[in-house]
Amino acid sequence: MNPALLVLGIDVSKAKLDVALLLPDGKFRTKVFANTPKGITALVTWLTPHLSRPLHVCMEATGTYWEAVAEVLADAGQVVSVVNPAQIKAFGGAALVRTKTDAVDARLIARFCATQHPAPWQPAPLNVRELRSLVRRRQALVDMQTQESNRLEVAKAGVRADIQAHLAYLVDAIAAVEAAIRQKIDDDPDLREQRELLVSIPGIGEKTLAMLLAHFGGPLRFTRTRQAAAYAGLDPRQHQSGSSVLRRPRLSKVGHAELRASLYMPAMVALYRTDWGRAFRQRLAANGKPAMVILGAMMRKLIHVAVGVLKSRKPFDASLHGACFG
């Protein structure tokens, strides 16, 4: 460990932040804060006496609960790394850590950061954060709408009117959020330009477009399309050992589930209703790939294409994605 560097491990949950500050002498200072704006402010205050030294903060990407504290610390100029929980689990296994509590996990994350030096995480600009919050709100309302629709099918007469009223409210609320999403993009020149690039991709509709902008809009987040596919959990996972264990490759699904789900229908549209998608499907089918593998491959390629047009700042060109697209 760099003797001039302090490392802060944060175990994030919905309600609280367990923090472990690893000092240069190898000792820890630990504390628990509420995962609220007030609690995060208290964490910054607690750290202030130590900030004469460089600080590297590390936490796991657990749902969306980590984002607020990561953004506050990064905006304050601290180096923040957000790592896949699988990395911490593997690190703990290698270190033979047998106890699992939030406090132990915070120390483990700090040790991982001190020894593995994970890459810094870059927060999205404010306009993209605001768009992302609107996209998430829309998804939450749609999920509620689905739940209430399912309840209505089996509801007793005494509660049907209440459910129907809630469904009517949700229809209006979803429409209002979708209008806010469109307005947010319209009002921002960079997002507006990026929307026009993504619209050029056959199969990408308004809702998927907003999801892509919420996660890849603004300054380029990934330098390689494979990194973007992995972020969505669309990277292929292979399992092979010796000559006796050889399983079929499958999607890792270690990534953003909502982003991944938003690409399902666009992939179907691309495969069956566009010339470039048909050529892609026919080529993979000729190589013996089953339908679901082809669908997953198209979802991954849509990520590649989306990031590609944003990176090149050129609209989709079907001539580049014919029979040799892969």
C-alpha positions as CSV (number, residue, x, y, z in Angstrom):
1,M,0.0,0.0,0.0
2,N,1.2,3.5,-0.9
3,P,2.1,5.1,2.5
4,A,0.7,8.4,1.4
5,L,-2.6,7.0,0.3
6,L,-5.8,6.5,2.4
7,V,-8.3,3.9,1.2
8,L,-12.0,4.0,2.0
9,G,-14.1,0.8,1.6
10,I,-17.8,1.3,1.6
11,D,-20.3,-1.5,1.9
12,V,-23.5,-0.1,0.5
13,S,-27.0,-1.2,1.3
14,K,-30.4,0.5,0.9
15,A,-30.5,1.9,4.4
16,K,-26.9,2.4,5.4
17,L,-23.3,2.8,4.5
18,D,-20.7,0.7,6.4
19,V,-17.3,2.4,5.9
20,A,-13.8,1.3,6.7
21,L,-11.0,3.8,6.4
22,L,-7.7,1.9,5.9
23,L,-4.8,4.0,7.3
24,P,-1.2,3.8,6.2
25,D,-0.3,1.8,9.3
26,G,-2.7,-0.9,8.3
27,K,-5.3,-0.1,10.9
28,F,-8.9,0.7,10.3
29,R,-11.3,3.4,11.3
30,T,-14.9,2.3,10.9
31,K,-18.3,3.9,11.1
32,V,-21.9,3.5,9.9
33,F,-23.8,6.3,8.1
34,A,-27.4,6.4,6.8
35,N,-27.6,6.1,3.1
36,T,-29.5,9.4,2.8
37,P,-28.4,12.9,1.8
38,K,-27.9,13.8,5.5
39,G,-25.9,10.6,6.1
40,I,-23.7,11.2,3.1
41,T,-23.0,14.8,4.3
42,A,-22.0,13.3,7.7
43,L,-19.7,10.9,5.9
44,V,-17.9,13.8,4.1
45,T,-17.6,15.7,7.4
46,W,-16.1,12.6,9.1
47,L,-13.6,12.3,6.2
48,T,-12.5,15.9,6.2
49,P,-9.8,15.7,8.8
50,H,-8.1,13.0,6.8
51,L,-8.2,14.7,3.4
52,S,-4.7,16.1,3.7
53,R,-3.7,12.8,2.1
54,P,-4.9,11.4,-1.2
55,L,-8.0,9.2,-0.8
56,H,-9.2,6.3,-3.0
57,V,-12.8,5.3,-2.4
58,C,-14.1,1.9,-3.4
59,M,-17.6,0.4,-3.3
60,E,-19.6,-2.4,-5.1
61,A,-22.2,-1.7,-7.8
62,T,-25.2,-2.9,-5.8
63,G,-28.4,-1.9,-7.6
64,T,-28.7,1.9,-7.6
65,Y,-28.0,2.4,-3.9
66,W,-24.3,3.3,-4.5
67,E,-24.9,6.1,-6.9
68,A,-25.7,9.0,-4.6
69,V,-22.6,8.5,-2.3
70,A,-20.4,7.8,-5.4
71,E,-21.5,11.0,-7.1
72,V,-21.1,13.2,-4.0
73,L,-17.5,11.9,-3.3
74,A,-16.5,12.1,-7.0
75,D,-18.0,15.6,-7.3
76,A,-15.9,16.6,-4.3
77,G,-12.7,15.6,-6.2
78,Q,-12.1,12.2,-4.6
79,V,-11.0,9.2,-6.7
80,V,-13.9,6.7,-6.6
81,S,-13.9,3.2,-8.0
82,V,-17.1,1.2,-8.4
83,V,-16.5,-2.5,-8.9
84,N,-18.4,-5.6,-9.8
85,P,-19.5,-7.5,-6.6
86,A,-18.1,-10.7,-8.2
87,Q,-14.6,-9.2,-7.9
88,I,-15.0,-8.6,-4.2
89,K,-16.4,-12.1,-3.7
90,A,-13.5,-13.7,-5.5
91,F,-11.0,-11.5,-3.7
92,G,-12.5,-12.6,-0.3
93,G,-12.5,-16.2,-1.4
94,A,-8.8,-16.0,-2.3
95,A,-8.1,-14.3,1.1
96,L,-10.0,-17.1,2.9
97,V,-12.4,-14.7,4.5
98,R,-15.0,-16.9,6.3
99,T,-17.1,-14.2,8.0
100,K,-19.6,-12.1,6.1
101,T,-21.0,-9.0,7.7
102,D,-21.4,-5.5,6.4
103,A,-18.5,-4.3,8.6
104,V,-16.3,-7.2,7.4
105,D,-17.3,-6.5,3.8
106,A,-16.3,-2.8,4.1
107,R,-12.8,-3.8,5.3
108,L,-12.5,-6.4,2.5
109,I,-13.4,-3.8,-0.1
110,A,-10.8,-1.4,1.3
111,R,-8.1,-4.2,1.1
112,F,-9.2,-5.0,-2.4
113,C,-8.8,-1.3,-3.4
114,A,-5.4,-1.0,-1.7
115,T,-3.9,-4.1,-3.4
116,Q,-5.8,-4.2,-6.8
117,H,-5.9,-0.5,-7.6
118,P,-9.2,-0.6,-9.5
119,A,-9.8,2.0,-12.2
120,P,-11.5,5.3,-11.3
121,W,-15.2,5.6,-12.0
122,Q,-16.3,8.7,-13.8
123,P,-19.7,10.1,-12.9
124,A,-22.1,11.0,-15.7
125,P,-22.7,14.8,-16.3
126,L,-25.7,16.3,-14.6
127,N,-27.9,16.3,-17.7
128,V,-27.4,12.5,-18.2
129,R,-28.0,11.9,-14.5
130,E,-31.3,13.7,-14.7
131,L,-32.3,11.8,-17.8
132,R,-31.4,8.5,-16.1
133,S,-33.6,9.4,-13.1
134,L,-36.5,10.0,-15.4
135,V,-36.0,6.8,-17.3
136,R,-35.9,4.9,-14.0
137,R,-39.0,6.6,-12.8
138,R,-40.8,5.6,-16.0
139,Q,-39.7,2.0,-15.5
140,A,-40.9,2.0,-11.9
141,L,-44.3,3.3,-13.0
142,V,-44.5,0.6,-15.7
143,D,-43.7,-2.1,-13.2
144,M,-46.4,-0.8,-10.9
145,Q,-48.8,-0.8,-13.8
146,T,-48.0,-4.4,-14.6
147,Q,-48.5,-5.4,-10.9
148,E,-51.8,-3.6,-10.7
149,S,-53.0,-5.1,-14.0
150,N,-52.2,-8.6,-12.7
151,R,-54.0,-7.8,-9.4
152,L,-57.1,-6.6,-11.3
153,E,-57.5,-10.0,-13.0
154,V,-58.1,-11.7,-9.7
155,A,-59.4,-8.8,-7.5
156,K,-62.6,-9.0,-5.5
157,A,-65.4,-6.6,-6.3
158,G,-64.6,-4.4,-3.3
159,V,-61.2,-3.4,-4.5
160,R,-61.6,-3.4,-8.3
161,A,-62.6,0.3,-8.5
162,D,-59.6,1.3,-6.4
163,I,-57.2,-0.7,-8.7
164,Q,-58.8,0.7,-11.8
165,A,-58.4,4.3,-10.4
166,H,-54.8,3.6,-9.7
167,L,-54.3,2.2,-13.2
168,A,-55.8,5.3,-14.7
169,Y,-53.4,7.5,-12.6
170,L,-50.5,5.4,-13.7
171,V,-51.4,5.8,-17.4
172,D,-51.3,9.6,-16.9
173,A,-48.1,9.5,-14.8
174,I,-46.3,7.4,-17.4
175,A,-47.3,9.8,-20.1
176,A,-46.1,12.8,-18.1
177,V,-42.7,11.2,-17.4
178,E,-42.3,10.2,-21.1
179,A,-43.1,13.8,-22.0
180,A,-40.5,15.0,-19.5
181,I,-37.9,12.6,-21.0
182,R,-38.6,13.9,-24.5
183,Q,-38.3,17.5,-23.3
184,K,-35.1,16.8,-21.4
185,I,-33.5,15.5,-24.6
186,D,-35.0,18.3,-26.8
187,D,-33.6,20.9,-24.4
188,D,-30.0,19.5,-24.4
189,P,-28.0,20.0,-27.7
190,D,-25.7,17.1,-27.0
191,L,-28.4,14.6,-26.1
192,R,-30.5,15.9,-29.0
193,E,-27.7,15.2,-31.5
194,Q,-27.0,11.8,-30.0
195,R,-30.7,11.0,-30.2
196,E,-30.6,11.7,-34.0
197,L,-27.7,9.3,-34.3
198,L,-29.5,6.5,-32.4
199,V,-32.7,7.0,-34.3
200,S,-30.9,6.0,-37.5
201,I,-30.5,2.4,-36.2
202,P,-33.3,0.2,-37.4
203,G,-35.3,-1.4,-34.6
204,I,-34.4,1.3,-31.9
205,G,-37.6,2.9,-30.7
206,E,-38.3,5.9,-28.4
207,K,-38.2,4.0,-25.1
208,T,-35.0,2.1,-25.9
209,L,-33.4,5.2,-27.3
210,A,-34.0,7.0,-24.0
211,M,-32.5,4.0,-22.1
212,L,-29.4,4.1,-24.2
213,L,-29.0,7.8,-23.8
214,A,-29.4,7.5,-20.0
215,H,-26.5,5.0,-19.8
216,F,-24.3,5.9,-22.8
217,G,-25.2,9.5,-23.5
218,G,-23.0,12.6,-23.0
219,P,-19.2,12.1,-23.0
220,L,-18.2,8.6,-24.2
221,R,-18.4,6.3,-21.2
222,F,-16.6,3.3,-22.8
223,T,-13.7,3.3,-25.2
224,R,-14.6,-0.2,-26.5
225,T,-17.9,-1.7,-27.6
226,R,-17.1,-4.8,-25.7
227,Q,-17.0,-2.9,-22.4
228,A,-20.5,-1.5,-23.2
229,A,-21.8,-5.0,-23.9
230,A,-20.4,-6.2,-20.6
231,Y,-22.0,-3.3,-18.8
232,A,-25.4,-4.6,-20.0
233,G,-24.5,-8.2,-19.2
234,L,-24.6,-9.1,-22.9
235,D,-21.0,-10.4,-23.1
236,P,-20.7,-14.2,-23.8
237,R,-19.6,-16.5,-21.0
238,Q,-17.8,-19.7,-21.9
239,H,-17.3,-22.7,-19.5
240,Q,-14.6,-25.2,-20.5
241,S,-12.4,-27.4,-18.5
242,G,-10.2,-30.1,-19.9
243,S,-11.8,-32.4,-22.5
244,S,-14.8,-33.4,-20.5
245,V,-16.5,-30.1,-19.5
246,L,-17.6,-28.0,-22.5
247,R,-20.8,-26.1,-22.1
248,R,-22.5,-23.9,-24.6
249,P,-21.6,-20.2,-24.4
250,R,-24.3,-18.1,-22.8
251,L,-24.9,-14.5,-21.9
252,S,-23.2,-13.6,-18.7
253,K,-26.1,-11.4,-17.5
254,V,-23.7,-9.8,-15.0
255,G,-24.7,-6.3,-15.8
256,H,-27.6,-3.8,-16.0
257,A,-30.8,-5.9,-16.2
258,E,-33.1,-3.1,-17.3
259,L,-30.8,-2.0,-20.1
260,R,-30.6,-5.6,-21.2
261,A,-34.3,-6.1,-21.1
262,S,-34.9,-2.9,-23.1
263,L,-33.0,-4.4,-26.1
264,Y,-35.2,-7.6,-26.4
265,M,-37.9,-6.2,-28.6
266,P,-35.6,-4.0,-30.7
267,A,-33.5,-7.1,-31.4
268,M,-36.6,-9.0,-32.5
269,V,-37.6,-6.1,-34.8
270,A,-34.1,-5.9,-36.2
271,L,-33.8,-9.7,-36.9
272,Y,-37.2,-10.1,-38.6
273,R,-38.1,-6.7,-40.1
274,T,-34.8,-5.2,-41.3
275,D,-32.6,-6.3,-44.2
276,W,-29.4,-6.1,-42.2
277,G,-30.9,-8.0,-39.3
278,R,-32.2,-10.8,-41.6
279,A,-28.7,-11.1,-43.1
280,F,-27.3,-11.4,-39.6
281,R,-29.9,-14.0,-38.6
282,Q,-29.4,-16.1,-41.7
283,R,-25.7,-16.1,-41.3
284,L,-25.8,-17.3,-37.7
285,A,-28.5,-19.8,-38.5
286,A,-26.4,-21.2,-41.3
287,N,-23.7,-21.8,-38.7
288,G,-26.1,-23.8,-36.6
289,K,-26.9,-21.2,-34.0
290,P,-30.3,-21.6,-32.3
291,A,-32.9,-18.9,-32.2
292,M,-32.2,-17.7,-28.7
293,V,-28.5,-17.5,-29.2
294,I,-29.1,-15.4,-32.4
295,L,-31.4,-13.1,-30.4
296,G,-28.8,-12.6,-27.7
297,A,-26.2,-11.9,-30.3
298,M,-28.4,-9.3,-31.9
299,M,-29.0,-7.6,-28.5
300,R,-25.2,-7.5,-28.1
301,K,-24.7,-6.1,-31.6
302,L,-27.3,-3.4,-31.1
303,I,-25.2,-2.2,-28.1
304,H,-22.1,-2.3,-30.4
305,V,-23.8,-0.4,-33.1
306,A,-25.3,2.2,-30.7
307,V,-21.9,2.9,-29.1
308,G,-20.3,2.9,-32.5
309,V,-22.5,5.6,-34.0
310,L,-22.1,7.7,-30.8
311,K,-18.3,7.3,-31.0
312,S,-18.0,8.0,-34.7
313,R,-20.8,10.7,-34.7
314,K,-22.1,9.2,-37.9
315,P,-25.5,7.7,-38.5
316,F,-26.1,4.0,-39.0
317,D,-25.0,2.8,-42.4
318,A,-26.7,-0.5,-43.4
319,S,-24.0,-1.2,-46.0
320,L,-21.5,-1.7,-43.2
321,H,-23.8,-4.3,-41.6
322,G,-24.7,-6.8,-44.3
323,A,-23.9,-10.5,-44.5
324,C,-20.4,-9.9,-43.0
325,F,-21.8,-8.1,-39.9
326,G,-20.6,-10.0,-36.8
